[in-house]
């Protein structure tokens, strides 16, 4: 099928106004960090699963591949087209309906293009709580969250996106629709296709809707900010939190001084506690099912003990929701402050919690020896072993030039260190296009063969998101 015929046929499916081929398409063709720009054949915006199915069948027949896109907030170039001018961007933005909320079953069924914050607000209106939370929640979508198995700040208690999903609606590479939106918590009838699709980054099927868990709201959610003298001390504080808060501990974030220095530089009105006093700060969240008074008492007791044992230098507990939001805003502003400072190198890694201190100490030393003056911006979800181990160019250096010259070697050093400590080179961002060529260096060869077999079995033509995750 000729190109123009194909574009017209797409218009017959979704309406010509929802097939974009001209004008400024950077919102769909450029990654969030503005480092990579592709060129699509067309951006297509379906409004229901039947249209998605028809688009897949048409694209398969015409020989054009599909890149599915939600909010385009990914960090590994997994949801933008390549520069071949031959890929269709399938934007899920119009498929944003919340189909139902089942209070007795504690589930919510919603379409893949639903913004995460909208899902949170819908649960809130119903008197319940959807716990998935991350910095991009105002623009990322449920489909993207599931396709990348997003983590975020509440993994400690509620798990990753995978753990929050009970069912999926998916369009296969044949254009068939898998109607798997059951809200069942037990269904032992063969292979777990749901978990196969979650985390597959759009390479095995197109997620069009999901049934997710919702929860009763906690009686109180309190946050606290603590200054700690070392990562070892932060791990000791985590141990105390597990002991005294148990399942009520819903978040535990580690932030180094370099991260807070950037936030203070670019957002000086945020009034960051203790940031100059210690090399690291911890932000933790306590969700209490009894009362705010009970939650506050437990945190006060916890910090008295932590200060006595020397793992905390000083701490402050939020006195109201405004102060709690302020603490989280500091944490969420790190990425924005880095962007304001200039281009940077991001590493989203996971390390066994018991090894994180040694990993940071040894990797910091290697990088500082090799690249004097670099700034190590280390922060992340210490409670689940996920660090964002980022590199900022030295002061008074052109960031773009520094990255162009040194990024590959820096990442090689970091990933070799991750491997040495039995970690993962991608904790929650995925592989996408950025890491597809280095994955074989750090992934078990048998696992890669199994992954290729699965991909070929489900998408033998390579229709979905080619050259992503695995080649």
N, C-alpha and C positions, 0 to 999 in steps of 0.2 A: 504494500500500500504506500502510495506516495505521501510525502510529508504533509502537504496541504489537505489531502483527503483525510489523513489521520486527524489533523486538527479539527476539521469540520465534523468528523465523526464524534470526536470528544464533545464538541459543542452540542451535538444532537442528544448526547447523554445527560449533560449537566446544564445545558444552556450556554450559549456563546459568550455571555457576559462573565461566565465563571471559568473560561479558558483564557489565561493570560499569556500573551506571547510578545507583547510590545510594552514600551514604557520602562519605568524603573522597577525592576524585579529584585532589587537587592535584599528586600526583606525575606525572600525565599532562597536566593542564590548565594548569599554571603553568610558565613558563620557568625555566631554571636560575638566572638572576639575580634571580628573584622580582619582576620589574618588570611582567610582563604575565600576565594570567589569562584563560583562555577558558572556554567551557562546551560540553562535548561532548554529543552525543545518547547515546553509549555508548562505552566503552572495550572493544575486542574483542581477545582474545589467542589467536591461532591457534597451532597446533603443527606444521603442515606446509604445504607449498606448495599442496596440493590444497584445504586449508581457505582459504588466502588467495585462491585462484582463485574459490572458491564465494562468498566474502564480496564480492569485486569484482563478480561477476555479479549478486548480490542487490542490492547498493548501487546499481548502475547502473540496474537495473530499478525500484527504489523511488525513485530520484532523490536519494539522499543522497551527499554527497561524502566522501572519505577523506583523512585526514591520517596518513601513516605515521610511526611513531616508534620510535627505537631506545633509546638511553640517556637521551634528553632532556637532553643536555649542550650543545646548540647555543646560540649567542649572538645569533641574528638572528630569533628567534621563528618559525622555519620548521617546527617539528615539534609545535606545540601548536594546538588548535582555536581558531577565532575565538569570539566571544561569541554566536553565533546559535542555539546549542543544536540545531544540525542537522547537525553533522559527526561522523563516526565516527573515533575515534582507533584506528588499527590498530597495536597494540603488538607488536613482534617479540621481546619478552623470552623467550618460551618456545621460540622457534626458535633454539636456541643450541648445536646439536650440531656437533662437528668430525667431518665425515663421513669424511675420509681424509687421510693424509699419504703422498705419493709421493716417496720418497727419491731414486730415480734421476732423476725429472723435476724435483726440487727444487720441489715444489708442495704446497700444503695446501688442501683444500676444506672450507669451513665455512659454517654458516648465518648469516644476516644478524644475528641477535640475539646472536651470540657476542661476549662482552666482549673488547675488544682485549687486555687483560692476559691473559686465558685463552688467546688465540691465541698470544701471546708465550710463555707457559709451556708450551703443547703443543709448539711448535717446539723449545723448550729441552730438554724431556724426550726428544725424538727426536734430540737432538744437533745441532740446527741453530738458526737465528736468523731471527726475523721482525722487520724493522727499523722498522716504523711505530711511532712513539713520540710521545705528547703528554701534556699535563698531566692530561687526563681519562681516561687509559687504564684506570683501575680501574672506570669506569662506562660509557664510550662503547662503541658497538658497531660491528662491521665494516660492517654495512649503512649506518649513519649516516656512518661514515668515508668510504665510497665515494660515498654520495649527495652529500656535500659536498666530495669530493676533498680530504680532510684532508691537511695538510702535516706539521707537527710539527718535531722537532729533527734529523732525519736526512736531510732533503731533499737536502742537498749531495751525498751519495754515492748514495742509493737512490731519490730522487725522491719525488713526492707519492703518495697512495694510488692514483691512476690508473696510475702507473708500476709499481706492485707487483701489479696485477691482470691476470690472463690470461683469465679467463672469468667469466660471470655466469649465474645463473638469475633470470629476471624474469617477473613477472605483468603483462600488459598491461591497458589500460583495457577491453578486451573480455573479460577474464578468461582469456585464453589464457596458456599457459606457454611462455616461450622457454627451451629447454634449451641454454644456451650455456656450459656449465661445462668446456669443453675446456681442457687445460693447454698448448695450443700456443703457441709463441713466434712462429710464422709461420703466418698464415692470411689469404691475400690473395684472399678470395672475396666482395668487394663492400664495402658501407658498413660502417664500424666501429661497430656497434650498442653494443658494450661501452662505448666511450668516450663515446657519446651519453648513455648512462644515468648514467655516473659524473659527478658534479658537477651533476646535474639537480635535486637537492634534492627528490626524490619527486614531481616534476611530470610525468614521462614514463612511469614504470613503477615497480613495487614490486620492489626487489631482495630476493630471498629467500635467495640463497646466492652464494658467490663462490669461485673458485679463485685463490689468491694465490701469489706467489713466496716461497720461503724460501732462506736462504743458509747456507753453512758459517760457523761462528762464527770471528771473528778470534782470533788467538793472544793478543792483549792489547788492552784498551781503556783508555786513560789520558785523564784530563781535566786541564785546566789552567785556572787563574784568573789573569787579568792586569789590571793597572791601566793605563789608557791616557789620555793628556792630551786627546784630542779624537776626534771621529768620523773625521776625516781620518786620524788615527793608527791607528784601528781598521781602516780600509780598507787602510792600508798593511800592517798586521799580517796581514790576510786575504790580501793579495797574497803575502807571504812564506810563509804557510802553504800556499798553493796550489803555490808553487815547491818548497818543501822536503818537504811531506807528500803532495802530489799527491792521489790518490784516497783516501788514508788519512784525510784530513780529513773527518770525518762530522758535525761540528756546530760552529757558530760563532755564538754568541749575544752580542748587545750589550745592556748594562743601564746605564741612567743612575743618577746618585746619588739622585734622588728616589725611584726604585723601591726602591733598597736602604735608603733612609731609612725607608720604610714597613715593609719586612721587618724591619729592626732594631727598629723600634718595637713591632711586634706579635709578633715571634718573636725576642727578644733572645738566646736560647740558641744560635742558628745560627752565631754567630761568623763573620761575613762578612769575608773578607780585603779589605783596602785600601779599604773603601767610603768612608772619609772623605778619602782621599788624592787622588783624581782625579775628574773629572766623569763618567767612564765606566769600566766594567769589561767585560772580555770573558771568556766561558766557552767554551772550545773542547774538542773531543773528537777524539782520534787513535786510530783502529782499525788496529792493526798486524798483518800476516799472518805476521810472523817470530817476535818474542818481546817480552816486557815490557822486557827490557834494551835491545833495539833501539829500541823505542818511546820509552823514557825518554831515551836518548841523543839521538835526533832532536829531541825537544822541548827538551832542555837547549841543544843547538846553536842551535835556532831562537830561543830567548829571548835567548841571548847576542848574537846578531846583531840582534835587534829592539831590545834595550836600547842597543846600540852605535849604532843608527840613530835612536834617540830616539822610536820609536813605542810603546815599552813602558816604563813607569816601574819596575814591579816585577811579579814573577810567581811563582806556586807551582804545582808539578806534584803531582797526587794520588799519595800513596805506597801507597795500598791502596784496595780497593773501597769501604770505609766512607767514606773522605774524598771519593772520587769521587761517591758518592751524596749526600754532604753538599753538594757544589757544586751538583748538580742540584736538590737540595731548596731551596736558596736561590732558584734561578731559578724553580722551580715554585710557590714561596710568594708570588710577587709578586701574582698574581691574588687569592689568599686574603687577603693583607694589604690590598689595595685594598677588598675587600668588607668587611673589619673596620673600615676607616676610614670607610666610608659609600658611598652610591650614587655612581657615577662614569660618565663617558662614554667608551665604547670605540670606537676606530677601528682596524680591521685593514686596513692598506694595504700596497701594494708599490710600490717606487720603484726605478728603475735604481740599482745599487749606487754607480755613479760620481756620482750626484746626491743621495744620502741626506744627506750633510753639509749641503749648501746647503738642501735641503728642511727639515731640522730647524731650522737656524739661522733661516731666513726665517719659517717657520710659528710657531716659538716666539716670535719678536719680535712678529708680528701679534697673537697671542693675549694676550701679556703687556700689550701696549698697550691692547687692547680690554677685558681682564678682569684688572685688577691683582690680584695675590695668588694666581692660580690655580697649581696644582701640575701640572707636566707629567711624567707617568709614562711614559717611553719605553723600550721594551725589545723584543726580538724576534730573529728569525732573520736577522741581517745577512748571513750567507753566501749567502742566496737573495733578499735584497732585501725581506724581509717585516718590517715594523715594527708593533708594537702601540703606537699613539700615543694614549695615554689621558689623560684630564683628570680631576683630582681637584679638588673645590671648595676654595676658600681655607680656611685654618685659621679656626676660630671662626665658620664659616658653616654654616647648615643645608644639607647636601648635597642633600636632596630639593627644597628651595626653589630652590637655585641651578640645579639641572638643569632644573626646570620652567620657569624663566625664561630660561635661556641655551642650552640644548642645541642647538636648531635652528640658531642663529647660529654657535655654535662649530663644529658639524659642517659647516656651509656653508663656513666659512673653511678648515677642514682639507681638505675635498674639492676646493675650488677650487685650493688649493695642490697637491694630488695631481695634478690635471689639468694644471696648469702644468708639472709635472715629468714628464709622460707616464707617470703611474703608474696604479694600479688602486685603486678604493675598497673592494675586497674581495680580500684575498690568499688567505685560507683559510677564513674563517667562512661565506662565502656571502652570498646576498641575502635569502632568507627573506621575512618580512613587513615587517621594519624598514626595508629599503632598496628595496623594490619601487617606491616612488614617486619616488625620487631617481635610480634607475638610468638612466632615459631622459635625464637631464641630463648623464651622463658616459659613456654607451655610444654607439658608432657607430650611426646610425639604420638603416643597411642591416643591420647585425648584429641589431638588435632585430626587424626585419621577418622575417629568416630564422628567428630563435628563435620568433617567434609562429607562423610557418608550420609549423614542426616540431611545436610543442606542439599546434596545432589538428589536425594530421594524425594524431598518436598518441593524442590525448585530446579528441575534438571536443565531448564533453559537459562538459568541465571537471571531471571526476570527481576527479582527483588533485590534492590540495594547492592548491586554487584561491586566487587572489590572492597567490600566492607567486612570486618570481623575476620574472615579467612578468605584467601584467594581461591 
